[in-house]
Structure formats: C-alpha cells, structure tokens
C-alpha cells in the first residue's frame, strides 16, 4: 500500500513539474516552484495549485 501511495505522489509531482515548465511564469518563479515541489513532495503540488497556478 505504501508503494502505491509513493508512486501516486511521484506521478503527481511529475505532472505538476511539467505544468510548471509549460507555464508563462518567469524563469525564476518556475525554478522556485520546482524546488518547492521537489523538497515538499506532498505539500508542494497543493501549494502550487492553490497559490501559483493563477491563469
């Protein structure tokens, strides 16, 4: 069960990082968001979709 959760978190992180790279943000903001997602694998994507993903 824990492997499934870990795999799900990894997939979500990769999807969020791809979304960050494709966004129209400045390069500095992209790098900061990617660092946040990598170092906070559960909280990072949540923060990005609530705070950083304003289209």
Backbone atoms as SQL, in Angstrom:
CREATE TABLE atoms (id INTEGER PRIMARY KEY, chain TEXT, resi INTEGER, resn TEXT, atom TEXT, x REAL, y REAL, z REAL);
INSERT INTO atoms VALUES
  (1, 'A', 1, 'UNK', 'N', 0.817, -1.196, 0.000),
  (2, 'A', 1, 'UNK', 'CA', 0.000, 0.000, 0.000),
  (3, 'A', 1, 'UNK', 'C', 0.862, 1.263, 0.000),
  (4, 'A', 2, 'UNK', 'N', 1.953, 1.238, 0.759),
  (5, 'A', 2, 'UNK', 'CA', 2.802, 2.428, 0.813),
  (6, 'A', 2, 'UNK', 'C', 3.511, 2.673, -0.524),
  (7, 'A', 3, 'UNK', 'N', 3.803, 1.587, -1.257),
  (8, 'A', 3, 'UNK', 'CA', 4.411, 1.760, -2.585),
  (9, 'A', 3, 'UNK', 'C', 3.450, 2.427, -3.540),
  (10, 'A', 4, 'UNK', 'N', 2.180, 2.087, -3.430),
  (11, 'A', 4, 'UNK', 'CA', 1.165, 2.697, -4.287),
  (12, 'A', 4, 'UNK', 'C', 1.035, 4.189, -3.996),
  (13, 'A', 5, 'UNK', 'N', 1.039, 4.542, -2.734),
  (14, 'A', 5, 'UNK', 'CA', 0.962, 5.953, -2.350),
  (15, 'A', 5, 'UNK', 'C', 2.202, 6.700, -2.815),
  (16, 'A', 6, 'UNK', 'N', 3.367, 6.095, -2.651),
  (17, 'A', 6, 'UNK', 'CA', 4.610, 6.724, -3.107),
  (18, 'A', 6, 'UNK', 'C', 4.609, 6.927, -4.616),
  (19, 'A', 7, 'UNK', 'N', 4.130, 5.938, -5.347),
  (20, 'A', 7, 'UNK', 'CA', 4.052, 6.048, -6.796),
  (21, 'A', 7, 'UNK', 'C', 3.067, 7.133, -7.205),
  (22, 'A', 8, 'UNK', 'N', 1.943, 7.219, -6.518),
  (23, 'A', 8, 'UNK', 'CA', 0.951, 8.251, -6.807),
  (24, 'A', 8, 'UNK', 'C', 1.518, 9.648, -6.563),
  (25, 'A', 9, 'UNK', 'N', 2.243, 9.814, -5.473),
  (26, 'A', 9, 'UNK', 'CA', 2.869, 11.102, -5.175),
  (27, 'A', 9, 'UNK', 'C', 3.905, 11.454, -6.237),
  (28, 'A', 10, 'UNK', 'N', 4.687, 10.479, -6.670),
  (29, 'A', 10, 'UNK', 'CA', 5.681, 10.712, -7.716),
  (30, 'A', 10, 'UNK', 'C', 5.021, 11.141, -9.025),
  (31, 'A', 11, 'UNK', 'N', 3.944, 10.472, -9.401),
  (32, 'A', 11, 'UNK', 'CA', 3.236, 10.813, -10.643),
  (33, 'A', 11, 'UNK', 'C', 2.665, 12.225, -10.554),
  (34, 'A', 12, 'UNK', 'N', 2.068, 12.561, -9.435),
  (35, 'A', 12, 'UNK', 'CA', 1.508, 13.909, -9.256),
  (36, 'A', 12, 'UNK', 'C', 2.617, 14.953, -9.321),
  (37, 'A', 13, 'UNK', 'N', 3.750, 14.684, -8.690),
  (38, 'A', 13, 'UNK', 'CA', 4.872, 15.626, -8.724),
  (39, 'A', 13, 'UNK', 'C', 5.373, 15.841, -10.152),
  (40, 'A', 14, 'UNK', 'N', 5.486, 14.776, -10.912),
  (41, 'A', 14, 'UNK', 'CA', 5.955, 14.903, -12.299),
  (42, 'A', 14, 'UNK', 'C', 4.951, 15.706, -13.129),
  (43, 'A', 15, 'UNK', 'N', 3.672, 15.459, -12.940),
  (44, 'A', 15, 'UNK', 'CA', 2.648, 16.216, -13.676),
  (45, 'A', 15, 'UNK', 'C', 2.710, 17.692, -13.322),
  (46, 'A', 16, 'UNK', 'N', 2.878, 17.993, -12.048),
  (47, 'A', 16, 'UNK', 'CA', 2.954, 19.396, -11.609),
  (48, 'A', 16, 'UNK', 'C', 4.212, 20.058, -12.162),
  (49, 'A', 17, 'UNK', 'N', 5.338, 19.366, -12.159),
  (50, 'A', 17, 'UNK', 'CA', 6.573, 19.944, -12.691),
  (51, 'A', 17, 'UNK', 'C', 6.428, 20.218, -14.187),
  (52, 'A', 18, 'UNK', 'N', 5.798, 19.320, -14.916),
  (53, 'A', 18, 'UNK', 'CA', 5.550, 19.565, -16.346),
  (54, 'A', 18, 'UNK', 'C', 4.656, 20.781, -16.530),
  (55, 'A', 19, 'UNK', 'N', 3.639, 20.918, -15.686),
  (56, 'A', 19, 'UNK', 'CA', 2.752, 22.079, -15.759),
  (57, 'A', 19, 'UNK', 'C', 3.502, 23.372, -15.447),
  (58, 'A', 20, 'UNK', 'N', 4.407, 23.321, -14.492),
  (59, 'A', 20, 'UNK', 'CA', 5.206, 24.500, -14.148),
  (60, 'A', 20, 'UNK', 'C', 6.095, 24.893, -15.316),
  (61, 'A', 21, 'UNK', 'N', 6.750, 23.923, -15.940),
  (62, 'A', 21, 'UNK', 'CA', 7.652, 24.219, -17.055),
  (63, 'A', 21, 'UNK', 'C', 6.892, 24.813, -18.236),
  (64, 'A', 22, 'UNK', 'N', 5.674, 24.352, -18.470),
  (65, 'A', 22, 'UNK', 'CA', 4.869, 24.857, -19.589),
  (66, 'A', 22, 'UNK', 'C', 4.200, 26.191, -19.314),
  (67, 'A', 23, 'UNK', 'N', 4.209, 26.652, -18.085),
  (68, 'A', 23, 'UNK', 'CA', 3.514, 27.888, -17.730),
  (69, 'A', 23, 'UNK', 'C', 4.232, 29.117, -18.294),
  (70, 'A', 24, 'UNK', 'N', 3.561, 30.251, -18.217),
  (71, 'A', 24, 'UNK', 'CA', 4.106, 31.510, -18.742),
  (72, 'A', 24, 'UNK', 'C', 4.810, 32.332, -17.670),
  (73, 'A', 25, 'UNK', 'N', 5.165, 31.719, -16.583),
  (74, 'A', 25, 'UNK', 'CA', 5.827, 32.431, -15.486),
  (75, 'A', 25, 'UNK', 'C', 7.277, 32.759, -15.850),
  (76, 'A', 26, 'UNK', 'N', 7.853, 33.668, -15.079),
  (77, 'A', 26, 'UNK', 'CA', 9.274, 33.972, -15.227),
  (78, 'A', 26, 'UNK', 'C', 10.092, 32.733, -14.861),
  (79, 'A', 27, 'UNK', 'N', 11.294, 32.659, -15.389),
  (80, 'A', 27, 'UNK', 'CA', 12.151, 31.504, -15.139),
  (81, 'A', 27, 'UNK', 'C', 12.467, 31.354, -13.653),
  (82, 'A', 28, 'UNK', 'N', 12.662, 32.465, -12.958),
  (83, 'A', 28, 'UNK', 'CA', 12.972, 32.405, -11.531),
  (84, 'A', 28, 'UNK', 'C', 11.812, 31.793, -10.756),
  (85, 'A', 29, 'UNK', 'N', 10.589, 32.190, -11.091),
  (86, 'A', 29, 'UNK', 'CA', 9.421, 31.642, -10.401),
  (87, 'A', 29, 'UNK', 'C', 9.254, 30.167, -10.703),
  (88, 'A', 30, 'UNK', 'N', 9.536, 29.771, -11.934),
  (89, 'A', 30, 'UNK', 'CA', 9.454, 28.351, -12.292),
  (90, 'A', 30, 'UNK', 'C', 10.428, 27.531, -11.464),
  (91, 'A', 31, 'UNK', 'N', 11.658, 28.027, -11.354),
  (92, 'A', 31, 'UNK', 'CA', 12.684, 27.313, -10.586),
  (93, 'A', 31, 'UNK', 'C', 12.278, 27.195, -9.122),
  (94, 'A', 32, 'UNK', 'N', 11.755, 28.269, -8.552),
  (95, 'A', 32, 'UNK', 'CA', 11.335, 28.234, -7.149),
  (96, 'A', 32, 'UNK', 'C', 10.193, 27.256, -6.928),
  (97, 'A', 33, 'UNK', 'N', 9.226, 27.225, -7.829),
  (98, 'A', 33, 'UNK', 'CA', 8.118, 26.282, -7.692),
  (99, 'A', 33, 'UNK', 'C', 8.589, 24.847, -7.848),
  (100, 'A', 34, 'UNK', 'N', 9.503, 24.603, -8.783),
  (101, 'A', 34, 'UNK', 'CA', 10.025, 23.243, -8.958),
  (102, 'A', 34, 'UNK', 'C', 10.777, 22.799, -7.712),
  (103, 'A', 35, 'UNK', 'N', 11.564, 23.692, -7.123),
  (104, 'A', 35, 'UNK', 'CA', 12.274, 23.372, -5.880),
  (105, 'A', 35, 'UNK', 'C', 11.273, 23.053, -4.770),
  (106, 'A', 36, 'UNK', 'N', 10.192, 23.833, -4.693),
  (107, 'A', 36, 'UNK', 'CA', 9.173, 23.589, -3.672),
  (108, 'A', 36, 'UNK', 'C', 8.521, 22.218, -3.857),
  (109, 'A', 37, 'UNK', 'N', 8.248, 21.858, -5.100),
  (110, 'A', 37, 'UNK', 'CA', 7.614, 20.560, -5.362),
  (111, 'A', 37, 'UNK', 'C', 8.575, 19.417, -5.062),
  (112, 'A', 38, 'UNK', 'N', 9.844, 19.587, -5.378),
  (113, 'A', 38, 'UNK', 'CA', 10.816, 18.517, -5.148),
  (114, 'A', 38, 'UNK', 'C', 11.070, 18.311, -3.650),
  (115, 'A', 39, 'UNK', 'N', 11.205, 19.403, -2.908),
  (116, 'A', 39, 'UNK', 'CA', 11.529, 19.275, -1.487),
  (117, 'A', 39, 'UNK', 'C', 10.300, 19.072, -0.602),
  (118, 'A', 40, 'UNK', 'N', 9.133, 19.409, -1.098),
  (119, 'A', 40, 'UNK', 'CA', 7.881, 19.171, -0.373),
  (120, 'A', 40, 'UNK', 'C', 6.948, 18.360, -1.278),
  (121, 'A', 41, 'UNK', 'N', 7.213, 17.073, -1.436),
  (122, 'A', 41, 'UNK', 'CA', 6.504, 16.295, -2.460),
  (123, 'A', 41, 'UNK', 'C', 4.994, 16.193, -2.266),
  (124, 'A', 42, 'UNK', 'N', 4.503, 16.318, -1.057),
  (125, 'A', 42, 'UNK', 'CA', 3.055, 16.256, -0.850),
  (126, 'A', 42, 'UNK', 'C', 2.459, 17.663, -0.803),
  (127, 'A', 43, 'UNK', 'N', 3.097, 18.543, -0.079),
  (128, 'A', 43, 'UNK', 'CA', 2.577, 19.894, 0.107),
  (129, 'A', 43, 'UNK', 'C', 2.856, 20.798, -1.095),
  (130, 'A', 44, 'UNK', 'N', 3.955, 20.571, -1.801),
  (131, 'A', 44, 'UNK', 'CA', 4.329, 21.411, -2.929),
  (132, 'A', 44, 'UNK', 'C', 3.280, 21.503, -4.026),
  (133, 'A', 45, 'UNK', 'N', 2.775, 20.371, -4.542),
  (134, 'A', 45, 'UNK', 'CA', 1.734, 20.449, -5.572),
  (135, 'A', 45, 'UNK', 'C', 0.452, 21.121, -5.087),
  (136, 'A', 46, 'UNK', 'N', 0.109, 20.899, -3.825),
  (137, 'A', 46, 'UNK', 'CA', -1.094, 21.538, -3.277),
  (138, 'A', 46, 'UNK', 'C', -0.913, 23.046, -3.242),
  (139, 'A', 47, 'UNK', 'N', 0.230, 23.492, -2.755),
  (140, 'A', 47, 'UNK', 'CA', 0.512, 24.927, -2.722),
  (141, 'A', 47, 'UNK', 'C', 0.531, 25.524, -4.123),
  (142, 'A', 48, 'UNK', 'N', 1.115, 24.791, -5.074),
  (143, 'A', 48, 'UNK', 'CA', 1.192, 25.309, -6.441),
  (144, 'A', 48, 'UNK', 'C', -0.196, 25.495, -7.033),
  (145, 'A', 49, 'UNK', 'N', -1.079, 24.534, -6.853),
  (146, 'A', 49, 'UNK', 'CA', -2.397, 24.650, -7.455),
  (147, 'A', 49, 'UNK', 'C', -3.272, 25.672, -6.762),
  (148, 'A', 50, 'UNK', 'N', -3.025, 25.965, -5.475),
  (149, 'A', 50, 'UNK', 'CA', -3.818, 26.977, -4.795),
  (150, 'A', 50, 'UNK', 'C', -3.208, 28.374, -4.889),
  (151, 'A', 51, 'UNK', 'N', -1.876, 28.472, -4.931),
  (152, 'A', 51, 'UNK', 'CA', -1.227, 29.778, -4.897),
  (153, 'A', 51, 'UNK', 'C', -0.544, 30.168, -6.208),
  (154, 'A', 52, 'UNK', 'N', 0.072, 29.231, -6.872),
  (155, 'A', 52, 'UNK', 'CA', 0.904, 29.571, -8.012),
  (156, 'A', 52, 'UNK', 'C', 0.269, 29.394, -9.365),
  (157, 'A', 53, 'UNK', 'N', -0.828, 28.689, -9.437),
  (158, 'A', 53, 'UNK', 'CA', -1.426, 28.352, -10.719),
  (159, 'A', 53, 'UNK', 'C', -2.588, 29.288, -11.033),
  (160, 'A', 54, 'UNK', 'N', -2.306, 30.551, -11.136),
  (161, 'A', 54, 'UNK', 'CA', -3.364, 31.538, -11.423),
  (162, 'A', 54, 'UNK', 'C', -3.313, 31.899, -12.890),
  (163, 'A', 55, 'UNK', 'N', -4.266, 31.409, -13.613),
  (164, 'A', 55, 'UNK', 'CA', -4.294, 31.654, -15.067),
  (165, 'A', 55, 'UNK', 'C', -5.328, 32.674, -15.424);
